[in-house]
Amino acid sequence: MATLVTGIGELTTNVATDSDACGTLHGAAVRIENGRVAWVGDARRAEPAERVIDVEGAAVIPGFVDSHTHLVFGGDRAEEFAARMTGTPYAAGGIRTTVAATRDASDQALRTRLHGFVAECLSQGTTTLEIKTGYGLDVESEAKLARLAREVTDEVTFLGAHVVPVEYADNRDAYVDLVCGDMLSAVAPYATWIDVFCERGAFDVDESRRVLQAGIEAGLKPRVHGNQLGEGGGVALAVEMGAASVDHCTYLSDHDVALLAGSDTVATLLPGVEFSTKHPYPNARRLLDAGVTVALASDCNPGTSFTTSMPLMIALAVREMGMSPAEAVWAATAGGAAALGRTDVGNLAVGSAAHLAVLRAPSRIHLAYRPGVPMVERVITG
């Protein structure tokens, strides 16, 4: 059965033209067949379809691609958040609190919570999700998190190298051995990606390189957490290893920016983290002006960004990071797809997945213009 989505006031296709990276059309329609975009164009030229959805002048964008989340975990860290708001600085060690709660949680409790988060994401227009492990930090728990994540997405990332757990505090080398050996072997059947937190308080460059290389040899593709808490070697390592993305990029040297501009590595910015930690926001304008591909993602996690809202990421990027509304929407859709090495999502080209978010607004600008308001009227997939 063909479906025609018509009456679209403003359609963001992300099929770029010389003057418009968002490929914006007005008075448009989208024909969907077999879960794919079959035709896009002027609504007056659309062929009849068995099913018609008239959005009555609303703006339509591709579904958001959230390329960085940590959605499988136990407990929360609300008290830690409250302490930060009154002056306690963020340190990566808080991750260990979530590790303890996650290890204590049953499979079913984690699964139920995960499915709740996925529904929450979808209601806000997110149709493609990446989910990381990293809150188990032992072989059994990391494999469990990867298996549960795989139930809801193909974009599963192994992040055993999140921090060193307390039981290995005096033997870091043994933990890196575990991550690169038995833990990787247990998780790899469920994962697509290998990640590492290359940061002070987590893993240094040499340790991080070793983890990424082991993952690559096991058939996983690399990505990196880097440059969140200060300038460091995360960006350079990501470019060296051919990582699809380096995520955070809060503190960048001129050399880091030049490296990214000369590579295919996407800079994934996570403004929800800066909102929650009170660190300075990344300078997206600096990256864009240098020619770096930029993505936006939620980094939904219990410690530093407990939100699934991609519209909030867009609003923060526009208000605090120097992005235009069009650039922010592109980064939250096509940019996220680039960070996952995907061309079939994040756009509405013929042949792409039919993932559409219908807005309660005539323009995508309202995603930043009306922060905190539920702007997604409905989501159409398949």
N, C-alpha and C positions, 0 to 999 in steps of 0.2 A: 504494500500500500504506500503510495506516494503522499507526502505531506507538504503543503505549501504554507510557509509562514509569510504573511503578507501584511500590508499596511504599516511597514516599518518606516518611521520618520527619519531616523538616522541609523545607518548600519555601519558598524566598524568591522571590516573584513580582515584587516592586517595584510591584505594583498597590496603591497606598496606600489605607489606611482612615483614619478619624479618629484612631485610636489607634496605628497601625503603618505607618510609611512603607515598610517592607519587604514589606507584604502577606503575612505569614507564614501558611502553612497546615500542618497536621499530618495524617499519614495520607493523603497526597494522591497524585494521579496527573495526568499530562499526556498528552494525546492529540495526536499530530503527524500532519498530513496535508499533502502537497505542500510539505514544508519549513517549514511554519508551525505555530504552536500553534493547534490547533482546539478544544481544551476543556481546562479546568483545574478540578479539584474533588476531592471526597472519593473515594478509591480504590474504596470500596464501591459507588459509583454509576457507575463507568466502564463504558462500552459495550465489548464485545469488539473486539479489533483483530487484524489478521493477524499482527502481530509484537508481542511483549510483552517488555519489559526490566524485570525486577524488581530494584530496587536494595537490597532487603532492609534497609530502615530507615535508609539513608544520607540525609544532607542533600543537597539539590540547590539550586543557585543559577543565575541567568543567567550565561552566559559573560562573562568580564571584557571590558571595553571599554577598551583601552589607547590613550588619545587623544593621546599625545605620545611618539613614538619617533624615533630616527635610525638606522635599521637597515641603511642602505646605505653602507658605508665600507670603507676598506682599513686595514690595520695595527692596532696598539693603542697604548695609552699607559700600560702597566703601570709603567714606571719613574717616570712622573709621579705615579701614584697612590702608589707607595712613598715618593716624596719628600714628598708631602703628609702622609703618615702620620707623618713625622718632623719636620714643622713648616714646610715650604714652602707659602706660601699659594696658593690657586687664583687664576689670572688667565685671562681669556677667550682670551688669545693662544695657548694650547695647541691651539686648534682648527686653527691653521695646520699643525701637525704632521700631523694627520689628513688635511687637504686634500692635502698632498704625497703621502701614501701612497695616497690614493684616486685621484688623477690617474694614478698609476703602475700601478694595478691594471687588469687586463683586464675586459671585460664579463663573461666567464664566471666569473672568480674572484669578482667582486662578486655575481653571480647565485647561485652555489653557496653562498656565505656567507649571503646573504639568506635563501635557502630553509631553511638550517639554523636561522637565528634564528626564522623563522616556525614551524617544527616545534617548536622549543623553547618558544615562546609557547603554542602549542596544547596541548602536553603539560601545561602549568601552568594551563590553563583559559581562556586568552585566545582569544576567537573573533572579535574585531573589532580591527583595528589601524589607526592613523594612522602614516604614515611621511613624514618630512621629507627634502628635499634639504639642501644646505648644506655639503657637504664636497667640492664641485667648484669652485665660485666662479669658473668661466669658462663661457662659453655652451655649449660642447660637453659639458663634464663635468656641468653641472647638468641638461642635457637627458637625458643618459644615466642619471643617478640617478633622475630622475622616471620615465623609461620603465621602468626595472627595478622601481621601487616599484609602478608601475601593474600590473605582472604579478601582484602578490599582494594588492593592495587598491585600492579606489576612493578611499580617504581619503589622497590624496597632497597634501603641502604643499610649496609652493615657498618655500625659505628661502635664496635667494641673498644676502639681507641678514643673513648670520650674523655674519661679521666682514669687514673690508676685507682682501683678500689682499695678500701682500707686494708684488706687482708694481704695486699701486695705492697703496702706503703714502704716497706724496707727492702723491696726486691723488684724494682721497676723492670729490670731486664727479663725477669721470669714472667712478668705480666705481658710484656711485648712478645715474648716467645709464645705465650698462650694465645694471644690475639692472632698471631701469624700462623699458628699451628692448629691445635684442636678446635679452637673457637671458630676460626675461619672455615674449617672443614664442615663443622656442624651447621653453620649459617649459610654458606654459599649456595646450597640447593634452592633457597628461598629468595636470594638477593640478586639484584642487578648491579649494584654500586658498592664501592668501598670508600669509606670516609675516615677522616682523622681530625681531631681537634689539635691543630698545630698552634700552640699558644702557651704562654707562661702559665704555670699551674696545671698544665695538661701534658702535651708531648712536644719535645723539641724537634728540630728539623730532621736530624738523623733518624730518630725513632719514627717520625711520621713517614719519612721516605721508605723505611723498611716495611711499615704496615701497608702503604699503598702498593709497593712492588709485590708483596705477597698476594694482595688482592688481585692485582693485574694478572699474575701468574695463575691464579685460580679462575680466571675468566671474568672477573668483575671490572667495572669501569670506575675510574677514580674521580673523586670530588674532595674538596677540602673545606674545613672550617678554618678561617685565617684572619689575622689582623683585627680581631674584635677588641682586645683589651689594650693594644698598643702596636706600634710598628714592629714587624718581625719578619720571619722568613716564609710565612704561609703563602703569600701571593707568588713569590719566586718559585717555591716548591710546586705549587699548582701548575704554573706555566711549564716548568721543567718536566713534570710528569704527564703533561697533556690532559689535565683535569678538565672535565666539562664545565665546572664552575668552581669558584672560590667564594665562600659565603661569609658574610659580615662586612669585611672591607671598611671598617669604621676608621681605622688609622692607616693611611697610605702615604708613602713617600712618592716623590716625583718619579723615582725609578720604578716603583710598583705600578704606577699608572702607565708608564711607558711600556712595561712588560705586558700588561693586560692589553694595551692598544695594539701591540704587535702580535697578539696571539688569538686563538679561537676560544680561550677560556672566558666564560661569562662571569661578570661581577654580580653576584646575587646580594642585594641589599635587604636588610631585615629591620625596618624602622620600628616594629613593635618592641624590639629589644632595647633600643635607645629610649623609647617611651617608658619602659619598665625599669631600666637600670640607671637612668639619668646620665648616661654617657652622651657625648655629642653625636648628633646625627651624621651619617656619611654624607659626603658632598657629591651627590649624583651629578650635578651640573659639571663639575670638574671631569668626571669620567665620561659623560656624554660628549662634551666638547673635545675630548681627546680621541673619540672614536671607539670607546669601549662599549661592548654590548652589555646592557644592564637589565637585570631581572629584579622583580620584587617578590618576596615571599613572606609568609606569616611567622615562620619559626615557632609555630604553636608548641609550647612546652610549659611545664608547671612552674619553672623557675624564673624565666626572663621574658616571656611573651605569651601569656596565657590567653590567647585570642586566636580564633580561626577566621577572622574577618579580613578578607582581601580588600574590600572597600575601605577599611580603616587604613591599610597599608598605603593605598592610593592617596587618601587624604593627607596622611603624614608626609608622604613623599613630595606632594605638591606644596604643602605649607612649610616644611622644614628642610627639604633637601634640594630645592632648586629645579624641580621637574615641572613641566607643563602638565595639565590634565591629560592631554593626548599621549605624552611620553610615559606617564605613569600607567595609563591603561595598557599601552603596548607592553610595558615591562611586566605587568601582572598577567599578561596573556601570552603573547608571542615570545617575550623575554623569558618567561618561565619555561616555555616549551624548548627554547634554545638551551637553557640550563640542563634540560633532561635529554638533549639530543633528539628532540622530536620535531617533526614537520607536519604531523597529522593532527595536532591539537594546537590551540592558541591562535587559530586563524579560521576563516570561513571560505577557503579556496575550494574549488570543485575537487572532490575526492577526499577532502578532510573529514574527520569525524564531525557529525552534526551535534555539536555542543554549543547551545545558544543560551545566553542570559538576557532576559527581557527586563528592562529597567522601568521603574515607576517614574519616568522622566523623559523629556524629549531629546536629551543629549547626554553623552557620557560625562560631560563636565560636572553633572550633578553628583557623581560619585565622590568628588572632592568638595563641591560647593555645599553639599548637605551632609556633613560628617555625622555619624551616629544614627542616621535615619536608615531604616531597612529599604534600600533602593532596588533590590531585585524582586520583581513582581512574580516571575516564574522562570523555571529552567526547563529547556527542551533538550533532551538527549535521545539520539537514535530515532 
